[in-house]
Amino acid sequence: MRRTGLAEVLAVIAGMVILVYILFTKPFVGVADNGDFLRVMGSIGLNYYPADEPASDRFFTYAHSHFNYDYFFRGFYVSTQIILVAVARLVGYVLNSSLFDIRVLGAIFGLLLLAATFILVRYNQYRSRIVGFLLAVLLLFVFFDIGYVAYFNSLFGEPVSMLFMLLSLGFGLWLVNEEKPSRKLLWMFFISVFFLSCAKIQNVPVGILFALIGLRLMSLHYDLKWRKTALWLSVSIFVISVVMYVAAPKDLKNINLYQTFFFGILNGSPDVKGDLEELGLPERLSVLAGTNYFEGGTAIKQDDPSLQADFYDRVSHKDVLFFYLKHPSRLIDKMEFAANNSMTIRPYYLGSYVKEEGKPAGALSFAYSTWSEFKKAHMPHSLLFIVLFYAVYYAVALVEYFRARANSTRIRIELLMVIGLVGIVGFMIPILGDGQADIGKHLFLFDVSFDMMAIVSVVWLVYRIVHLSIFRRRSYY
């Protein structure tokens, strides 16, 4: 039985202090609603409080610490986020049957982050105390930043993606560290992957990537039950991911398609009418170029019945993909736009405080924001930087992969390479699936993956330096 080390214990204690400071002390800190809360509240039986607050206070400007209880399933939003909010609602109702306190959900998210931190530090120290403490410090510095943690006191789905990305990696690395990993641990890995891949429709490809890693986990154990369990769970995650996309509500798909086309392809197009003709769409739709689905006053309303036959029934995201493949320069332009917005973890247009705090509308809290502010101000916002970063990361990973002899070591490196692939998914899906609409916020999963890759890179470099120093010291004697 492996003893719990000092690094992971101190990481959890320090993390708890940071979370309490940001989430549970005054003033209250959260993230204001941009309209996304409605789909979650309709499914889980919550509503705004106070019920009569004006829209100017309800959206964009002020966060919400309390919500009214309401009827379940006034709508239905398919996401694993609903499971976590349901648990929080149940606990919240026991504590206070009059109002739901969002900090109950924040506490659940906080516990998951502490668990992920403990697992990642404990099983990635490479038998080096220096590496263990460095990893702990980096995780606390990056993923406990208010840019990430403020989301915990909200009904946004971003925390689910971040937390279960960290947990999926943590459980995966735990598996490859064990000489005889248990099937219980294997289940924990796949449960984490399930929550990650079904948190949002845009995460569906992530489930497929982890399903492939699941097949590789079969080789960790020669036991037939282990192999069958790993195979069955991998196939299940693959099927669930596909079903998640196929079963997505048609209205949601139409919104994304509108955004992708009119606020993506046609937004800034040098030849709007030519693009419409190439895709077999009527010229009259040119008046919608550069508009998004939620803006008012468009020449043709976004839900106008005529658009069903003239637009929604004629194109799909497959057509969008082929269009960009035929016009790679246009795709690169969109990727450059995304890269320019890719280093901002938090949505700066959404306020942090409740109105009762007396702060200006839309005011932001910058408590414990060193990483998010450094990244926003000093990290290069360019596609070239991202490409170079990926190139170096994968070059080192491949060298380490081919140097490795043990199967478990190779699977470990494959897990670390999957982080980068998830980042690519998180970067490209918003472009191909939602155009330029709120691109910074939609790149959240890319930011999580990029930050994980950055931490892996620093830890690897320090490990190599420490390892080299030890080797030289031994050679001297």
Secondary structure as GFF3:
##gff-version 3
##sequence-region A 1 477
A	DSSP	alpha_helix	6	19	.	.	.	ID=ss1
A	DSSP	pi_helix	20	24	.	.	.	ID=ss2
A	DSSP	alpha_helix	37	44	.	.	.	ID=ss3
A	DSSP	beta_strand	46	48	.	.	.	ID=ss4
A	DSSP	alpha_helix	55	58	.	.	.	ID=ss5
A	DSSP	beta_strand	66	69	.	.	.	ID=ss6
A	DSSP	alpha_helix	81	95	.	.	.	ID=ss7
A	DSSP	beta_strand	99	101	.	.	.	ID=ss8
A	DSSP	alpha_helix	102	122	.	.	.	ID=ss9
A	DSSP	alpha_helix	129	143	.	.	.	ID=ss10
A	DSSP	alpha_helix	146	149	.	.	.	ID=ss11
A	DSSP	three_ten_helix	150	153	.	.	.	ID=ss12
A	DSSP	alpha_helix	158	177	.	.	.	ID=ss13
A	DSSP	alpha_helix	183	197	.	.	.	ID=ss14
A	DSSP	three_ten_helix	201	203	.	.	.	ID=ss15
A	DSSP	alpha_helix	204	217	.	.	.	ID=ss16
A	DSSP	three_ten_helix	218	220	.	.	.	ID=ss17
A	DSSP	alpha_helix	224	246	.	.	.	ID=ss18
A	DSSP	alpha_helix	250	260	.	.	.	ID=ss19
A	DSSP	pi_helix	261	265	.	.	.	ID=ss20
A	DSSP	alpha_helix	272	278	.	.	.	ID=ss21
A	DSSP	three_ten_helix	283	288	.	.	.	ID=ss22
A	DSSP	alpha_helix	305	307	.	.	.	ID=ss23
A	DSSP	pi_helix	308	312	.	.	.	ID=ss24
A	DSSP	alpha_helix	317	326	.	.	.	ID=ss25
A	DSSP	alpha_helix	328	340	.	.	.	ID=ss26
A	DSSP	three_ten_helix	355	357	.	.	.	ID=ss27
A	DSSP	alpha_helix	370	378	.	.	.	ID=ss28
A	DSSP	alpha_helix	383	403	.	.	.	ID=ss29
A	DSSP	alpha_helix	407	434	.	.	.	ID=ss30
A	DSSP	alpha_helix	439	442	.	.	.	ID=ss31
A	DSSP	alpha_helix	444	476	.	.	.	ID=ss32
###
